[in-house]
Structure formats: C-alpha cells, structure tokens
Amino acid sequence: MLPNRPDYPLRLTIDAAALADNWRALDRLSGNASAAAAVKADGYGLGARRVVPLLWEAGCRTFYVAHWAEAAELLDLVPPESIVVLHGPLTAADAAFAKLTKVRPVINSLAQAQRWQATGSGLCDLMVDTGINRLGLAMSDLGNPLIAALDIDTLHSHLASGDEVSPLNEVQRGRWIEACSHVPHRRAALANSAGIALGSDYHGDITRPGLALYGGVPCAALTQHIRQVAQPEAQLIQRRTLQAGDTVGYNATFTASVPLEVGVVSLGYADGYLRCWSNLGTMRAGGAELPVLGRVSMDMTVIDLSVAPDLAEGDWVSLDYSLPEAAASSGLSQYELLTSLGRRFQR
Ligand SMILES: *Cc1c(COP(=O)(O)O)cnc(C)c1O
C-alpha cells in the first residue's frame, strides 16, 4: 500500500462567500438581465469544479466554457442544459457529444451551423461577430438559410473594448441589435464583466461575467462591488542569514547592504509566479510585509524576513494578490494573474 499522496507546499484558498457575493452583485448590476458565469480555463484558474457548485448555489444557472473537454468536467455537477460551449462544434464528434449530453453549443460559423444540423440539430446559441473579429458569425452571413434553420436560445456578441471608453462599444451594440432583429432567438447577450458596467443598453437578457466573479476589477465602476476571491499561499522551506555584500538568486540581482534575515518560499515561475515579480513582489505573514529579493526561480522565491523574526520553516506566507493592484505593479493582466497560477497549488 502506498502512503497518501503528500500535499504540495502551495495552496490557493477560495473565499466562497466573496465569490457568491460577487455573482450576486453582478446579477444585481445586470438589472433585468440575469448574470451567467464564464468558467472556462478551469474557472479562470480557481478550479471549475470548485467554483461551479458555489455559483449554482448563489443562483447562477448558465455556465460558459471554451472547450468540450471543459464541459465534460462539469457534467456531474450541474444540469447539462446549463453548460454552454463557446467555441462550438469543431468536429462531428463535438456535435454528437452535444446532442447526446444536452450541453448547448454556440454556433460561430456557417460550417458549425451545418455540422450541428447534420447531427439532427436542437437548441443552440449563436455568436455574431460585431467588431472584435475573433470568433463568431459574420454579420453578412445572418441571412443564410443555415442560420434561419437554427433553434436559438441565446444570440451573443462580444465586446472588444468593454473595459474602455471607446466608440467601438456603441458600434458593436448597434450591430448586435441589428443581428437580434434579423434572427429569431429567445434571449440576447452582449456584456462581459466590464460590459455590465456600461449600463442597461448593454445588458440584453443574460450577461456573461468572468473576471469580476473571481475578484478582478476591469473598470473603476465595479471597484466598490467586487471583493478578492483567490488567495495564493506558499510554505517557507528555509530561513537564512545574509552578510553585507551577499547576493541572492540567479544572476545575483539583489545585494544585501547590511546583514539580513531572509526566507526561501516554495513558489516560483513554474507556479505562475512569473519572473516579473523579481525584486518587486511582496508576500505577507500576519501583518508583516515581506518583499521579494532577487530573481524568482522555477520553484523558489527569496523574501526579506527582517520584520518577521518568528517566521519558521513550514510556516505559510500569502502573496500580495489583489488583482487590480497586482496587475498595475507587474504589467500582467488580471486575467493572466489568475489563469497562470499553476497546477501545484492545492485548490
Ligand atoms: C471569457 C468571456 C467572457 C467573460 O469575460 P470577462 O471579461 O472575464 O468578464 C464573456 N463572454 C465571452 C464570449 C468570453 O469568451
């Protein structure tokens, strides 16, 4: 008999109450529309299997993933009808999977419409490209008989610049309304997290927040409504004393000017704590602020323990990971900060 698998010295704690509150806030801010949830990329790195039941309990009834494999991961947690696959059926096997499971495909092209109809069709969503020029049916294809033959639950479009004041938002909204007037559908959707803050003209019947559910703040208007959800933590694996003149880490980018107590944290760029945090990031233990010294390496980061004399090997430290602030100081996007957190975090 093998012993139990040892735990990783990294954990990502999820504030379940904050997640539920964020969803309720976004649902409220969506006015007459209902908020759904984007849970692709493993729930933005938090763990889709962890966040989906919490969001369901808060009242969320629609979950957007990118891939069919991501939908399959959720089938034992929520009704299949509540799962929607944004990338749509890329193969006949995808279409057959949708048909069999009742997970709803988003149709993004005439080819996907044809593929869906080849399986016998059924309820689907439609994504219309109104200016982001990414995934979605061209406006010029709206009149195609393949589209007229679809049974559409939600007619979607997606904003390119919802998190900015941009004339493109109104241009896209105009095209979305035009698309809605051409194609029969039950519900309409345009807004991601930032789009919700653009006001009721952008809400339609269902909104698709992702980032803000998980504590991201894409625009100032949401600041007061959104709380931090994800807190990465890691264990201290060594304490050591530097002498004046000693350097830390690869390429010796930090030099102690005085004798210094430092600690080695079991966290590195392989865990998504990227090298941009070298000589920049901060960790915390209790109230103590513990700056990163030198380069972040693959599995280790060194921090200054001058103000934490009692911190010992095995103790946990928290990353400073308030997303808007962490994004501003690192230059990474709030999306990247969440989705790059590695597999070695116990979730
Ligand atoms: C990811 C995604 C969302 C969520 O966007 P956020 O900016 O994270 O709120 C909404 N709609 C579509 C189509 C998406 O791909």
The ligand as an SDF file (V2000), in Angstrom:
LIG
                    3D

 15 15  0  0  0  0  0  0  0  0999 V2000
  -14.3900   34.9410  -21.4430 C   0  0  0  0  0  0  0  0  0  0  0  0
  -15.6280   35.5080  -21.9940 C   0  0  0  0  0  0  0  0  0  0  0  0
  -16.4530   36.2990  -21.1830 C   0  0  0  0  0  0  0  0  0  0  0  0
  -16.0740   36.7650  -19.8080 C   0  0  0  0  0  0  0  0  0  0  0  0
  -15.3180   37.9290  -19.9240 O   0  0  0  0  0  0  0  0  0  0  0  0
  -14.7380   38.7040  -18.6390 P   0  0  0  0  0  0  0  0  0  0  0  0
  -14.0270   39.8600  -19.2280 O   0  0  0  0  0  0  0  0  0  0  0  0
  -13.8290   37.7540  -17.9540 O   0  0  0  0  0  0  0  0  0  0  0  0
  -15.8950   39.0890  -17.7920 O   0  0  0  0  0  0  0  0  0  0  0  0
  -17.6580   36.7030  -21.7280 C   0  0  0  0  0  0  0  0  0  0  0  0
  -18.0120   36.3650  -22.9790 N   0  0  0  0  0  0  0  0  0  0  0  0
  -17.2260   35.6230  -23.7980 C   0  0  0  0  0  0  0  0  0  0  0  0
  -17.6730   35.3120  -25.1580 C   0  0  0  0  0  0  0  0  0  0  0  0
  -15.9960   35.1850  -23.3250 C   0  0  0  0  0  0  0  0  0  0  0  0
  -15.2130   34.4690  -24.1320 O   0  0  0  0  0  0  0  0  0  0  0  0
  1  2  1  0
  2  3  1  0
  2 14  2  0
  3  4  1  0
  3 10  2  0
  4  5  1  0
  5  6  1  0
  6  7  2  0
  6  8  1  0
  6  9  1  0
 10 11  1  0
 11 12  2  0
 12 13  1  0
 12 14  1  0
 14 15  1  0
M  END
$$$$
